[in-house]
């Protein structure tokens, strides 16, 4: 049974940092790309970052490039999102999702339940 469980969300001040985790079970992590998404209140869900399941290549939304870093620990079956220099506009529920194969261009086939990130002073 495929499961994705996010953790690490919190209330943080602008300029602060958080590391989100996406713990995967029921499948071998390095065979699949994993994406991070977020949804702010009243807005559509947007893609934040993705890491491929083959060579570990990464991609980022323009709004987070240079501030966020996605990484993967296959031994722990976990994908991380390190978020630095956080801004109020980074506030939202963050989800991880499994792609249907190696590549980030594929569609998502399983989602986690989300973790809340709030950036506010």
N, C-alpha and C positions, 0 to 999 in steps of 0.2 A: 504494500500500500504506500503510494507516494505521499509524503508529507513535507511541508516547508513551514518552519516556525521562525518568525522574526523576533528579535529582542534587541534591547539597547536604547529604545526611544526614551526621551526624557524632556524636561523643561530645561532650557539652557539659555544663557544670555547671548546677545549678539556678539560675534567675535569668538565665541566658544567652539568647542569640538565635541563630537560624539562618534562612537563607532557602533554601527548596527551589525548584527549577525543574522544570518539566514541558515539555520540548521536543517539539513536535508536528510531524509531517510526514505528507504524503500527503493532506491536506485543508486547507481554509481555516478557520482557527481561529475567526474571528468569526461563523461560521455555526452553531457548536455551543457548548453549555454544557460546562464542564469542572468536574469535582468532585475534591476531595482527600478521601482516606479513610485510615484507619490501622488497624492490627491489632497489638494487644499479645499477647505470648505467652499462650496458653491462653484468649484472649478472641475474641469475634466481631469481624469488621471493622465499623468504625463510620464514619459520615460525619463529616467535619470541616468542610468548607466547599465552596461552589460559586459559580461565576460564570457568568451567563447569556451566551449568544452574541449577544443582541440589544442590549439597553441596558446590559449589563455589571452588572446588579444582582447583589448578593452576599447570601449567607446563611451562617450559622455555627452550629455546635453550641454549646449553652449553655456547655459546658465550656471552650471556647476564645474565646468572644466577649470582645472588648476586649483580647485578647492576640495574636491571629492576624489577619493581613490578606491577603486573596487579591487578586491583580491580574493583568492580562493585557496583554501587548505584542503586538499583532497583527502589527506589522512584523517582529518576531522569531519569531512563531508560538510564543510561550512564555507559560505561565502560572506565576505565582510564588505561594509561600505564605511570607510573612514571619511568623516565630514569635518572639515576645518573651516575657519572663518565664516561661521554660520551667520545667516542674515534672517531677518523676520520673514522674508518671502520664501524661505526654505521650510516654513511651518507646514505640516500636513501629516497624513497617515502614509507611512512608507511600507510598501509591499515588495516582497521578492516573488519572482515567478520563474518556473522552469520553461525553457523553450522546448520545442518538440524534437530537437536534435542538437548537433554540435554548434550551429551557427546562430548568431544574434539576430539575423534577419528573419528567422523562423518565427512562427506564432507561439504564443504561450499556451501550455496545456495544463499547468497546475499553478495555483496561487497560494500564498500564505495568508494568514488572517490579518496581518498588518501590525505596525507599531507606531505609536504617536510621537511625533517630534514637534516640539513647540519652542520657537526662538523668540524670546521676549525679555525685556528688562523689567 
